[in-house]
């Protein structure tokens, strides 16, 4: 006891029974010192300049303002989200949402069908132009004449002739209005291509008859 008496006096320990409690106090103090050093390092990274009370207050005010701004934006987003949920619930309640889904499905099917038909007409138009290209200069006027007659018949005289302009087929109305193949309605395109097919058969028939 005599040998450890200086240590007891140094650490202000009155008796041996107080040693564990004093050790716990010293451990806590060391931990607080370490935490203080860690905070000092973090503050040093945030504030390269000397840290003063005024600096800390300014920084605290800036952070508070930024936090308030972000909270306001978050609240707006949450309000918009809730409004969308409510709108969706309303649509589901009155059946409008199912109706919109059905309409969407119908439109998708129509778009797909139109795209397929457009591709078919595009190919058919190209094939017709290839066919016209293969005809001789003597045969082409005859084919167009036949095609124009058939076309006028099929359209109840709404269209009077079929011509070739800029390498494309052109339908001409009785008022002399000109429409390219892609500008015609689906039914009129069908009638034009049918007229050209009939005309081609007529021209081929003439060739078979004439030696």
N, CA, C and O of each residue as an XYZ file, in Angstrom:
844
protein
N       0.831     -1.207      0.000
C       0.000      0.000      0.000
C       0.857      1.245      0.000
O       0.505      2.255     -0.610
N       2.038      1.164      0.721
C       2.930      2.316      0.777
C       3.457      2.652     -0.602
O       3.621      3.827     -0.931
N       3.733      1.611     -1.439
C       4.291      1.841     -2.767
C       3.303      2.474     -3.720
O       3.700      3.226     -4.610
N       2.031      2.189     -3.553
C       1.048      2.762     -4.483
C       0.410      4.015     -3.941
O      -0.461      4.610     -4.576
N       0.860      4.426     -2.728
C       0.278      5.626     -2.117
C       0.450      6.851     -3.013
O      -0.496      7.626     -3.153
N       1.651      7.064     -3.645
C       1.772      8.239     -4.549
C       0.781      8.214     -5.699
O       0.276      9.264     -6.097
N       0.490      7.035     -6.242
C      -0.462      6.941     -7.343
C      -1.871      7.277     -6.894
O      -2.649      7.900     -7.615
N      -2.184      6.827     -5.632
C      -3.519      7.126     -5.110
C      -3.692      8.612     -4.930
O      -4.757      9.161     -5.213
N      -2.636      9.272     -4.455
C      -2.698     10.723     -4.257
C      -2.764     11.429     -5.596
O      -3.510     12.398     -5.740
N      -1.994     10.964     -6.595
C      -1.948     11.603     -7.922
C      -3.301     11.567     -8.599
O      -3.729     12.550     -9.204
N      -3.980     10.419     -8.496
C      -5.272     10.276     -9.176
C      -6.455     10.529     -8.251
O      -7.602     10.236     -8.589
N      -6.148     11.090     -7.052
C      -7.188     11.499     -6.106
C      -8.104     10.346     -5.720
O      -9.329     10.470     -5.721
N      -7.477      9.220     -5.390
C      -8.205      8.039     -4.957
C      -8.036      7.915     -3.453
O      -6.911      7.814     -2.963
N      -9.140      7.922     -2.715
C      -9.087      7.919     -1.255
C      -8.862      6.518     -0.688
O      -8.237      6.348      0.359
N      -9.399      5.497     -1.418
C      -9.234      4.136     -0.917
C      -9.131      3.173     -2.092
O      -9.434      3.523     -3.233
N      -8.697      1.954     -1.788
C      -8.560      0.929     -2.810
C      -9.919      0.635     -3.451
O      -9.984      0.289     -4.631
N     -10.977      0.767     -2.702
C     -12.324      0.467     -3.225
C     -12.737      1.443     -4.321
O     -13.606      1.133     -5.136
N     -12.119      2.618     -4.344
C     -12.480      3.627     -5.348
C     -11.729      3.445     -6.670
O     -11.994      4.155     -7.641
N     -10.798      2.498     -6.704
C      -9.956      2.332     -7.885
C     -10.781      1.989     -9.138
O     -10.589      2.641    -10.164
N     -11.685      1.006     -9.106
C     -12.453      0.692    -10.340
C     -13.246      1.889    -10.862
O     -13.284      2.141    -12.066
N     -13.885      2.634     -9.933
C     -14.683      3.777    -10.373
C     -13.798      4.849    -11.001
O     -14.175      5.473    -11.993
N     -12.608      5.059    -10.412
C     -11.712      6.076    -10.953
C     -11.180      5.679    -12.323
O     -11.006      6.518    -13.207
N     -10.920      4.356    -12.486
C     -10.458      3.872    -13.792
C     -11.525      4.116    -14.852
O     -11.211      4.501    -15.978
N     -12.825      3.885    -14.481
C     -13.925      4.122    -15.417
C     -14.013      5.599    -15.795
O     -14.262      5.935    -16.953
N     -13.807      6.480    -14.813
C     -13.838      7.923    -15.075
C     -12.714      8.330    -16.027
O     -12.926      9.109    -16.956
N     -11.524      7.796    -15.786
C     -10.394      8.117    -16.656
C     -10.623      7.618    -18.074
O     -10.279      8.294    -19.044
N     -11.213      6.412    -18.190
C     -11.509      5.852    -19.527
C     -12.502      6.731    -20.272
O     -12.350      6.981    -21.467
N     -13.528      7.202    -19.552
C     -14.539      8.077    -20.161
C     -13.910      9.389    -20.615
O     -14.208      9.889    -21.700
N     -13.038      9.940    -19.776
C     -12.362     11.199    -20.130
C     -11.504     11.026    -21.371
O     -11.463     11.910    -22.227
N     -10.817      9.892    -21.478
C      -9.984      9.639    -22.656
C     -10.842      9.523    -23.920
O     -10.472     10.011    -24.988
N     -12.004      8.861    -23.770
C     -12.902      8.738    -24.921
C     -13.416     10.091    -25.353
O     -13.521     10.361    -26.550
N     -13.740     10.951    -24.396
C     -14.223     12.294    -24.724
C     -13.140     13.114    -25.402
O     -13.421     13.889    -26.317
N     -11.918     12.947    -24.959
C     -10.800     13.655    -25.606
C     -10.635     13.194    -27.048
O     -10.408     14.005    -27.946
N     -10.753     11.870    -27.264
C     -10.645     11.340    -28.627
C     -11.763     11.850    -29.518
O     -11.533     12.199    -30.676
N     -12.990     11.895    -28.972
C     -14.131     12.410    -29.748
C     -13.945     13.881    -30.066
O     -14.302     14.346    -31.148
N     -13.373     14.617    -29.099
C     -13.112     16.029    -29.334
C     -12.109     16.243    -30.451
O     -12.258     17.155    -31.265
N     -11.099     15.412    -30.487
C     -10.108     15.505    -31.558
C     -10.731     15.163    -32.907
O     -10.418     15.789    -33.920
N     -11.625     14.151    -32.913
C     -12.307     13.760    -34.161
C     -13.192     14.896    -34.682
O     -13.199     15.189    -35.878
N     -13.937     15.531    -33.770
C     -14.788     16.660    -34.158
C     -13.943     17.822    -34.655
O     -14.313     18.504    -35.610
N     -12.816     18.044    -34.008
C     -11.935     19.132    -34.440
C     -11.434     18.895    -35.861
O     -11.325     19.828    -36.657
N     -11.128     17.617    -36.172
C     -10.685     17.281    -37.535
C     -11.799     17.515    -38.545
O     -11.566     18.069    -39.619
N     -13.029     17.084    -38.192
C     -14.158     17.283    -39.101
C     -14.448     18.755    -39.312
O     -14.701     19.179    -40.440
N     -14.417     19.533    -38.261
C     -14.629     20.980    -38.387
C     -13.535     21.617    -39.218
O     -13.776     22.566    -39.965
N     -12.327     21.085    -39.079
C     -11.229     21.619    -39.878
C     -11.448     21.383    -41.356
O     -11.064     22.214    -42.178
N     -12.081     20.223    -41.720
C     -12.381     19.947    -43.130
C     -13.495     20.845    -43.633
O     -13.462     21.292    -44.780
N     -14.493     21.118    -42.780
C     -15.605     21.973    -43.194
C     -15.211     23.442    -43.227
O     -15.675     24.202    -44.077
N     -14.360     23.827    -42.304
C     -13.950     25.230    -42.205
C     -12.427     25.307    -42.246
O     -11.768     25.240    -41.209
N     -11.876     25.446    -43.443
C     -10.414     25.525    -43.541
C      -9.851     26.706    -42.754
O      -8.749     26.654    -42.208
N     -10.673     27.805    -42.717
C     -10.203     28.965    -41.970
C     -10.441     28.725    -40.479
O     -11.001     27.708    -40.070
N     -10.006     29.676    -39.702
C     -10.162     29.559    -38.257
C     -11.644     29.503    -37.886
O     -12.449     30.294    -38.378
N     -11.990     28.562    -37.014
C     -13.373     28.398    -36.588
C     -13.660     29.344    -35.438
O     -13.014     29.326    -34.390
N     -14.681     30.185    -35.694
C     -15.115     31.105    -34.649
C     -16.588     30.872    -34.375
O     -17.253     30.150    -35.117
N     -17.091     31.464    -33.337
C     -18.509     31.323    -33.005
C     -19.382     31.906    -34.108
O     -20.433     31.356    -34.437
N     -18.932     33.040    -34.685
C     -19.706     33.664    -35.764
C     -19.735     32.764    -37.001
O     -20.758     32.654    -37.677
N     -18.593     32.119    -37.288
C     -18.530     31.225    -38.435
C     -19.482     30.048    -38.270
O     -20.190     29.659    -39.199
N     -19.479     29.493    -37.065
C     -20.373     28.372    -36.787
C     -21.834     28.790    -36.898
O     -22.651     28.023    -37.407
N     -22.178     29.974    -36.440
C     -23.553     30.448    -36.536
C     -23.971     30.651    -37.984
O     -25.081     30.290    -38.375
N     -23.062     31.240    -38.790
C     -23.370     31.447    -40.217
C     -23.575     30.116    -40.927
O     -24.515     29.946    -41.703
N     -22.693     29.190    -40.651
C     -22.793     27.886    -41.293
C     -24.070     27.169    -40.870
O     -24.744     26.536    -41.682
N     -24.387     27.283    -39.580
C     -25.606     26.668    -39.077
C     -26.841     27.270    -39.733
O     -27.793     26.554    -40.044
N     -26.829     28.594    -39.948
C     -27.959     29.256    -40.603
C     -28.091     28.805    -42.054
O     -29.201     28.570    -42.531
N     -26.951     28.682    -42.769
C     -26.973     28.215    -44.157
C     -27.537     26.799    -44.254
O     -28.357     26.505    -45.123
N     -27.089     25.931    -43.357
C     -27.578     24.551    -43.369
C     -29.070     24.492    -43.056
O     -29.797     23.682    -43.632
N     -29.522     25.347    -42.148
C     -30.941     25.364    -41.800
C     -31.788     25.828    -42.986
O     -32.853     25.274    -43.258
N     -31.294     26.857    -43.688
C     -32.019     27.349    -44.863
C     -32.067     26.294    -45.967
O     -33.104     26.091    -46.598
N     -30.942     25.631    -46.192
C     -30.894     24.591    -47.210
C     -31.820     23.441    -46.839
O     -32.517     22.901    -47.697
N     -31.830     23.067    -45.570
C     -32.709     21.997    -45.119
C     -34.173     22.377    -45.307
O     -34.988     21.550    -45.716
N     -34.507     23.640    -45.006
C     -35.891     24.096    -45.176
C     -36.304     24.064    -46.645
O     -37.432     23.690    -46.965
N     -35.382     24.458    -47.548
C     -35.674     24.444    -48.970
C     -35.912     23.020    -49.465
O     -36.853     22.767    -50.217
N     -35.062     22.100    -49.042
C     -35.206     20.709    -49.463
C     -36.482     20.091    -48.893
O     -37.143     19.298    -49.563
N     -36.825     20.451    -47.667
C     -38.064     19.954    -47.087
C     -39.271     20.473    -47.865
O     -40.237     19.739    -48.073
N     -39.219     21.741    -48.297
C     -40.310     22.319    -49.080
C     -40.463     21.597    -50.407
O     -41.579     21.275    -50.816
N     -39.341     21.337    -51.087
C     -39.389     20.615    -52.356
C     -39.911     19.197    -52.160
O     -40.691     18.699    -52.972
N     -39.482     18.553    -51.087
C     -39.943     17.196    -50.797
C     -41.446     17.180    -50.546
O     -42.147     16.273    -50.996
N     -41.939     18.187    -49.827
C     -43.378     18.266    -49.560
C     -44.165     18.442    -50.857
O     -45.227     17.842    -51.026
N     -43.646     19.266    -51.779
C     -44.322     19.463    -53.057
C     -44.388     18.161    -53.843
O     -45.423     17.821    -54.416
N     -43.271     17.434    -53.864
C     -43.238     16.155    -54.575
C     -44.222     15.177    -53.952
O     -44.920     14.457    -54.666
N     -44.282     15.146    -52.627
C     -45.208     14.240    -51.955
C     -46.658     14.623    -52.260
O     -47.508     13.752    -52.448
N     -46.938     15.934    -52.307
C     -48.289     16.382    -52.646
C     -48.668     15.977    -54.066
O     -49.789     15.528    -54.305
N     -47.736     16.134    -55.013
C     -47.997     15.732    -56.389
C     -48.226     14.224    -56.479
O     -49.107     13.761    -57.203
N     -47.429     13.474    -55.742
C     -47.575     12.014    -55.747
C     -48.930     11.606    -55.192
O     -49.603     10.740    -55.751
N     -49.328     12.232    -54.090
C     -50.630     11.935    -53.507
C     -51.759     12.307    -54.450
O     -52.766     11.604    -54.531
N     -51.590     13.429    -55.172
C     -52.612     13.845    -56.129
C     -52.749     12.819    -57.253
O     -53.858     12.518    -57.694
N     -51.619     12.287    -57.713
C     -51.655     11.269    -58.763
C     -52.325      9.994    -58.273
O     -53.094      9.366    -59.000
N     -52.027      9.622    -57.039
C     -52.662      8.426    -56.472
C     -54.177      8.626    -56.389
O     -54.955      7.735    -56.731
N     -54.578      9.818    -55.925
C     -56.006     10.112    -55.805
C     -56.679     10.082    -57.182
O     -57.765      9.526    -57.347
N     -56.007     10.692    -58.164
C     -56.573     10.716    -59.521
C     -56.729      9.297    -60.066
O     -57.738      8.963    -60.687
N     -55.711      8.469    -59.823
C     -55.786      7.086    -60.285
C     -56.931      6.347    -59.605
O     -57.653      5.585    -60.248
N     -57.098      6.573    -58.294
C     -58.187      5.925    -57.570
C     -59.540      6.363    -58.110
O     -60.455      5.550    -58.242
N     -59.665      7.650    -58.424
C     -60.909      8.147    -58.984
C     -61.204      7.503    -60.333
O     -62.336      7.112    -60.619
N     -60.154      7.401    -61.162
C     -60.335      6.779    -62.475
C     -60.730      5.310    -62.347
O     -61.546      4.805    -63.118
N     -60.140      4.635    -61.364
C     -60.477      3.235    -61.156
C     -61.903      3.102    -60.629
O     -62.606      2.147    -60.959
N     -62.325      4.057    -59.811
C     -63.662      3.990    -59.226
C     -64.752      4.145    -60.271
O     -65.722      3.387    -60.291
N     -64.583      5.148    -61.150
C     -65.637      5.386    -62.144
C     -65.438      4.613    -63.448
O     -66.190      4.797    -64.406
N     -64.416      3.743    -63.481
C     -64.215      2.905    -64.665
C     -63.468      3.579    -65.797
O     -63.238      2.966    -66.839
N     -63.083      4.846    -65.608
C     -62.404      5.572    -66.681
C     -61.042      4.971    -66.991
O     -60.622      4.928    -68.147
N     -60.354      4.508    -65.953
C     -59.014      3.958    -66.170
C     -59.068      2.714    -67.042
O     -58.264      2.554    -67.960
N     -60.030      1.825    -66.746
C     -60.175      0.622    -67.582
C     -60.526      1.007    -69.015
O     -60.054      0.397    -69.974
N     -61.363      2.032    -69.137
C     -61.740      2.493    -70.475
C     -60.537      3.033    -71.230
O     -60.383      2.798    -72.428
N     -59.677      3.769    -70.507
C     -58.470      4.309    -71.138
C     -57.522      3.187    -71.547
O     -56.913      3.236    -72.616
N     -57.400      2.171    -70.682
C     -56.549      1.030    -71.023
C     -57.077      0.313    -72.269
O     -56.308     -0.077    -73.148
N     -58.393      0.149    -72.329
C     -58.988     -0.502    -73.492
C     -58.765      0.326    -74.753
O     -58.443     -0.202    -75.817
N     -58.944      1.640    -74.602
C     -58.734      2.525    -75.750
C     -57.279      2.486    -76.206
O     -56.991      2.515    -77.402
N     -56.377      2.420    -75.250
C     -54.955      2.330    -75.578
C     -54.663      1.048    -76.348
O     -53.926      1.060    -77.334
N     -55.252     -0.068    -75.886
C     -55.040     -1.347    -76.563
C     -55.598     -1.308    -77.983
O     -54.989     -1.834    -78.915
N     -56.772     -0.675    -78.138
C     -57.383     -0.566    -79.468
C     -56.505      0.270    -80.392
O     -56.277     -0.091    -81.546
N     -56.014      1.397    -79.866
C     -55.166      2.268    -80.682
C     -53.864      1.572    -81.077
O     -53.390      1.728    -82.202
N     -53.294      0.814    -80.160
C     -52.080      0.069    -80.484
C     -52.338     -0.922    -81.604
O     -51.531     -1.060    -82.524
N     -53.479     -1.619    -81.518
C     -53.821     -2.585    -82.566
C     -54.043     -1.888    -83.902
O     -53.635     -2.393    -84.948
N     -54.701     -0.709    -83.864
C     -54.943      0.035    -85.099
C     -53.631      0.526    -85.706
O     -53.433      0.465    -86.919
N     -52.746      1.011    -84.849
C     -51.447      1.486    -85.337
C     -50.663      0.346    -85.972
O     -50.039      0.518    -87.019
N     -50.699     -0.827    -85.327
C     -49.997     -1.982    -85.874
C     -50.567     -2.373    -87.225
O     -49.826     -2.650    -88.168
N     -51.905     -2.392    -87.310
C     -52.548     -2.768    -88.569
C     -52.237     -1.760    -89.671
O     -51.946     -2.138    -90.806
N     -52.300     -0.466    -89.327
C     -52.012      0.572    -90.319
C     -50.556      0.503    -90.779
O     -50.252      0.703    -91.955
N     -49.669      0.216    -89.835
C     -48.251      0.109    -90.193
C     -48.025     -1.053    -91.159
O     -47.263     -0.941    -92.119
N     -48.704     -2.171    -90.886
C     -48.579     -3.326    -91.776
C     -49.156     -3.019    -93.155
O     -48.568     -3.374    -94.176
N     -50.312     -2.356    -93.175
C     -50.933     -2.025    -94.465
C     -50.084     -1.014    -95.225
O     -49.935     -1.099    -96.444
N     -49.523     -0.043    -94.474
C     -48.672      0.951    -95.131
C     -47.465      0.272    -95.764
O     -47.083      0.584    -96.892
N     -46.864     -0.670    -95.017
C     -45.711     -1.392    -95.569
C     -46.112     -2.162    -96.815
O     -45.364     -2.230    -97.791
N     -47.329     -2.752    -96.764
C     -47.801     -3.487    -97.934
C     -48.012     -2.596    -99.141
O     -47.648     -2.956   -100.260
N     -48.605     -1.424    -98.911
C     -48.807     -0.490   -100.023
C     -47.477      0.066   -100.535
O     -47.304      0.296   -101.732
N     -46.558      0.272    -99.622
C     -45.240      0.752   -100.032
C     -44.582     -0.263   -100.957
O     -44.015      0.092   -101.991
N     -44.668     -1.534   -100.565
C     -44.084     -2.594   -101.391
C     -44.835     -2.724   -102.717
O     -44.233     -2.882   -103.779
N     -46.184     -2.653   -102.625
C     -46.978     -2.770   -103.853
C     -46.676     -1.627   -104.814
O     -46.564     -1.830   -106.022
N     -46.547     -0.423   -104.262
C     -46.220      0.715   -105.115
C     -44.873      0.554   -105.790
O     -44.703      0.898   -106.959
N     -43.910      0.024   -105.033
C     -42.587     -0.193   -105.615
C     -42.631     -1.261   -106.697
O     -41.973     -1.140   -107.731
N     -43.412     -2.310   -106.450
C     -43.542     -3.365   -107.459
C     -44.202     -2.844   -108.729
O     -43.809     -3.218   -109.834
N     -45.209     -1.976   -108.572
C     -45.860     -1.401   -109.741
C     -44.889     -0.551   -110.549
O     -44.873     -0.602   -111.778
N     -44.075      0.238   -109.833
C     -43.106      1.072   -110.539
C     -42.057      0.202   -111.232
O     -41.616      0.521   -112.336
N     -41.659     -0.899   -110.585
C     -40.717     -1.814   -111.232
C     -41.349     -2.420   -112.481
O     -40.683     -2.606   -113.499
N     -42.642     -2.725   -112.391
C     -43.359     -3.277   -113.534
C     -43.398     -2.272   -114.680
O     -43.158     -2.626   -115.835
N     -43.700     -1.029   -114.356
C     -43.751      0.001   -115.391
C     -42.382      0.225   -116.020
O     -42.267      0.507   -117.213
N     -41.354      0.094   -115.201
C     -39.998      0.292   -115.706
C     -39.641     -0.783   -116.721
O     -38.919     -0.519   -117.683
N     -40.151     -2.005   -116.506
C     -39.837     -3.108   -117.408
C     -40.554     -3.005   -118.752
O     -40.129     -3.608   -119.738
N     -41.628     -2.247   -118.784
C     -42.372     -2.126   -120.039
C     -41.588     -1.279   -121.037
O     -40.844     -0.373   -120.660
N     -41.769     -1.587   -122.292
C     -41.105     -0.809   -123.335
C     -41.790      0.549   -123.475
O     -42.885      0.758   -122.952
N     -41.144      1.458   -124.176
C     -41.719      2.782   -124.381
C     -43.035      2.700   -125.151
O     -43.916      3.541   -124.972
N     -43.164      1.707   -125.991
C     -44.401      1.553   -126.747
C     -45.522      0.999   -125.861
O     -46.689      1.348   -126.041
N     -45.165      0.132   -124.901
C     -46.175     -0.502   -124.057
C     -46.680      0.420   -122.945
O     -47.847      0.331   -122.561
N     -45.826      1.303   -122.421
C     -46.193      2.130   -121.285
C     -47.413      3.013   -121.560
O     -48.334      3.019   -120.742
N     -47.468      3.759   -122.667
C     -48.665      4.578   -122.922
C     -49.934      3.737   -123.014
O     -50.996      4.157   -122.556
N     -49.822      2.555   -123.604
C     -50.985      1.681   -123.720
C     -51.444      1.204   -122.352
O     -52.641      1.166   -122.069
N     -50.476      0.834   -121.493
C     -50.832      0.384   -120.148
C     -51.499      1.498   -119.358
O     -52.495      1.260   -118.675
N     -50.963      2.715   -119.442
C     -51.551      3.836   -118.703
C     -52.946      4.161   -119.220
O     -53.828      4.554   -118.456
N     -53.134      3.996   -120.509
C     -54.456      4.260   -121.082
C     -55.481      3.248   -120.561
O     -56.575      3.616   -120.133
N     -55.103      1.966   -120.606
C     -55.987      0.933   -120.063
C     -56.246      1.176   -118.562
O     -57.386      1.129   -118.098
N     -55.158      1.435   -117.822
C     -55.273      1.628   -116.377
C     -56.178      2.807   -116.052
O     -56.971      2.747   -115.112
N     -56.060      3.882   -116.831
C     -56.897      5.063   -116.604
C     -58.369      4.735   -116.818
O     -59.227      5.186   -116.059
N     -58.654      3.967   -117.830
C     -60.045      3.582   -118.108
C     -60.609      2.730   -116.980
O     -61.718      2.968   -116.503
N     -59.834      1.733   -116.558
C     -60.293      0.869   -115.478
C     -60.448      1.671   -114.169
O     -61.399      1.476   -113.412
N     -59.495      2.568   -113.932
C     -59.513      3.363   -112.702
C     -60.748      4.271   -112.658
O     -61.408      4.382   -111.625
N     -61.051      4.916   -113.786
C     -62.238      5.769   -113.860
C     -63.494      4.951   -113.607
O     -64.418      5.415   -112.940
N     -63.529      3.746   -114.135
C     -64.687      2.877   -113.951
C     -64.830      2.458   -112.492
O     -65.934      2.467   -111.947
N     -63.726      2.095   -111.865
C     -63.757      1.626   -110.478
C     -64.094      2.740   -109.492
O     -64.657      2.476   -108.430
N     -63.759      3.970   -109.830
C     -63.998      5.097   -108.917
C     -65.229      5.914   -109.304
O     -65.414      7.033   -108.825
N     -66.057      5.357   -110.163
C     -67.263      6.074   -110.610
C     -66.919      7.449   -111.195
O     -67.597      8.440   -110.924
N     -65.876      7.487   -111.984
C     -65.442      8.675   -112.720
C     -64.884      9.788   -111.812
O     -64.657     10.906   -112.275
N     -64.667      9.488   -110.538
C     -64.047     10.518   -109.685
C     -62.607     10.775   -110.114
O     -62.112     11.895   -109.993
N     -61.945      9.758   -110.606
C     -60.598      9.899   -111.153
C     -60.654      9.568   -112.643
O     -61.333      8.633   -113.066
N     -59.912     10.372   -113.436
C     -59.981     10.246   -114.877
C     -58.782      9.549   -115.492
O     -58.884      8.954   -116.565
N     -57.642      9.623   -114.811
C     -56.458      9.022   -115.430
C     -55.400      8.691   -114.393
O     -55.426      9.167   -113.259
N     -54.457      7.845   -114.833
C     -53.269      7.505   -114.051
C     -52.059      7.908   -114.873
O     -51.938      7.545   -116.043
N     -51.167      8.661   -114.249
C     -49.979      9.128   -114.947
C     -48.732      8.784   -114.126
O     -48.820      8.333   -112.984
N     -47.577      9.011   -114.741
C     -46.299      8.819   -114.050
C     -45.615     10.177   -113.973
O     -45.361     10.820   -114.992
N     -45.322     10.603   -112.745
C     -44.652     11.886   -112.542
C     -43.523     11.699   -111.542
O     -43.729     11.169   -110.451
N     -42.337     12.137   -111.919
C     -41.155     12.042   -111.058
C     -40.929     10.603   -110.588
O     -40.549     10.355   -109.443
N     -41.171      9.670   -111.497
C     -40.934      8.265   -111.177
C     -41.969      7.649   -110.263
O     -41.735      6.571   -109.717
N     -43.129      8.309   -110.076
C     -44.170      7.777   -109.204
C     -45.510      7.813   -109.927
O     -45.743      8.624   -110.824
N     -46.392      6.889   -109.496
C     -47.739      6.887   -110.033
C     -48.540      8.053   -109.459
O     -48.442      8.367   -108.272
N     -49.336      8.691   -110.325
C     -50.141      9.836   -109.912
C     -51.568      9.614   -110.396
O     -51.800      9.271   -111.555
N     -52.524      9.817   -109.482
C     -53.939      9.720   -109.845
C     -54.470     11.125   -110.107
O     -54.237     12.040   -109.317
N     -55.192     11.294   -111.227
C     -55.685     12.617   -111.626
C     -57.209     12.596   -111.579
O     -57.835     11.736   -112.198
N     -57.813     13.540   -110.845
C     -59.263     13.617   -110.745
C     -59.839     14.296   -111.979
O     -59.108     14.803   -112.830
N     -61.173     14.293   -112.057
C     -61.816     14.958   -113.187
C     -61.632     16.467   -113.114
O     -61.790     17.162   -114.118
N     -61.294     16.987   -111.912
C     -60.974     18.414   -111.789
C     -59.498     18.678   -112.047
O     -59.021     19.793   -111.833
N     -58.771     17.665   -112.503
C     -57.343     17.748   -112.813
C     -56.469     17.948   -111.560
O     -55.364     18.484   -111.647
N     -56.967     17.520   -110.418
C     -56.132     17.509   -109.215
C     -55.289     16.239   -109.234
O     -55.771     15.171   -109.612
N     -54.045     16.359   -108.829
C     -53.120     15.226   -108.882
C     -52.768     14.762   -107.462
O     -52.485     15.575   -106.583
N     -52.793     13.440   -107.259
C     -52.477     12.851   -105.965
C     -51.497     11.704   -106.159
O     -51.715     10.803   -106.969
N     -50.403     11.760   -105.387
C     -49.458     10.644   -105.408
C     -50.066      9.457   -104.656
O     -51.043      9.602   -103.921
N     -49.472      8.299   -104.854
C     -50.019      7.069   -104.299
C     -50.182      7.157   -102.786
O     -51.200      6.725   -102.245
N     -49.180      7.718   -102.094
C     -49.244      7.764   -100.634
C     -50.276      8.768   -100.127
O     -50.609      8.758    -98.942
N     -50.785      9.633   -101.000
C     -51.782     10.620   -100.597
C     -53.212     10.101   -100.740
O     -54.152     10.743   -100.272
N     -53.380      8.967   -101.370
C     -54.715      8.424   -101.609
C     -55.220      7.661   -100.387
O     -54.439      7.185    -99.564
N     -56.526      7.559   -100.293
C     -57.118      6.763    -99.224
C     -56.850      5.285    -99.482
O     -56.449      4.892   -100.578
N     -57.079      4.481    -98.460
C     -56.820      3.045    -98.589
C     -57.634      2.429    -99.723
O     -57.103      1.673   -100.538
N     -58.939      2.759    -99.773
C     -59.791      2.197   -100.817
C     -59.376      2.615   -102.209
O     -59.398      1.807   -103.137
N     -58.991      3.886   -102.364
C     -58.595      4.386   -103.688
C     -57.276      3.754   -104.135
O     -57.077      3.493   -105.322
N     -56.371      3.508   -103.173
C     -55.122      2.821   -103.518
C     -55.421      1.426   -104.066
O     -54.851      0.996   -105.069
N     -56.332      0.732   -103.378
C     -56.699     -0.611   -103.835
C     -57.251     -0.561   -105.265
O     -56.911     -1.398   -106.101
N     -58.098      0.422   -105.528
C     -58.693      0.548   -106.862
C     -57.630      0.873   -107.912
O     -57.676      0.343   -109.023
N     -56.681      1.733   -107.574
C     -55.624      2.088   -108.525
C     -54.770      0.871   -108.867
O     -54.493      0.609   -110.038
N     -54.356      0.132   -107.843
C     -53.501     -1.029   -108.106
C     -54.249     -2.105   -108.885
O     -53.670     -2.789   -109.728
N     -55.539     -2.247   -108.596
C     -56.344     -3.202   -109.355
C     -56.434     -2.784   -110.818
O     -56.344     -3.623   -111.715
N     -56.614     -1.473   -111.059
C     -56.695     -0.972   -112.430
C     -55.394     -1.231   -113.181
O     -55.415     -1.599   -114.355
N     -54.256     -1.037   -112.500
C     -52.960     -1.270   -113.149
C     -52.790     -2.757   -113.462
O     -52.260     -3.104   -114.518
N     -53.231     -3.639   -112.564
C     -53.124     -5.075   -112.828
C     -53.968     -5.466   -114.051
O     -53.517     -6.205   -114.927
N     -55.214     -4.945   -114.083
C     -56.065     -5.243   -115.242
C     -55.421     -4.729   -116.523
O     -55.453     -5.399   -117.555
N     -54.837     -3.539   -116.449
C     -54.200     -2.948   -117.623
C     -53.019     -3.796   -118.081
O     -52.816     -3.991   -119.280
N     -52.243     -4.300   -117.127
C     -51.093     -5.134   -117.479
C     -51.556     -6.411   -118.190
O     -50.954     -6.848   -119.171
N     -52.636     -6.994   -117.670
C     -53.178     -8.191   -118.315
C     -53.653     -7.875   -119.726
O     -53.465     -8.677   -120.642
N     -54.282     -6.685   -119.908
C     -54.765     -6.287   -121.239
C     -53.596     -6.114   -122.207
O     -53.670     -6.544   -123.358
N     -52.513     -5.480   -121.737
C     -51.337     -5.268   -122.595
C     -50.691     -6.602   -122.948
O     -50.295     -6.825   -124.092
N     -50.588     -7.481   -121.967
C     -50.015     -8.794   -122.229
C     -50.885     -9.584   -123.211
O     -50.370    -10.334   -124.041
N     -52.208     -9.410   -123.108
C     -53.097    -10.076   -124.045
C     -52.901     -9.582   -125.462
O     -52.951    -10.371   -126.407
N     -52.675     -8.266   -125.627
C     -52.409     -7.718   -126.959
C     -51.137     -8.319   -127.533
O     -51.079     -8.614   -128.727
N     -50.134     -8.503   -126.715
C     -48.870     -9.059   -127.201
C     -49.059    -10.499   -127.678
O     -48.457    -10.931   -128.661
N     -49.917    -11.234   -126.952
C     -50.146    -12.619   -127.352
C     -50.913    -12.701   -128.671
O     -50.697    -13.610   -129.473
N     -51.820    -11.726   -128.885
C     -52.611    -11.732   -130.124
C     -51.777    -11.272   -131.307
O     -51.818    -11.860   -132.387
N     -51.004    -10.184   -131.071
C     -50.198     -9.638   -132.176
C     -48.929    -10.457   -132.343
O     -48.276    -10.782   -131.351
N     -48.562    -10.804   -133.585
C     -47.321    -11.576   -133.825
C     -46.099    -10.706   -133.542
O     -44.967    -11.168   -133.683
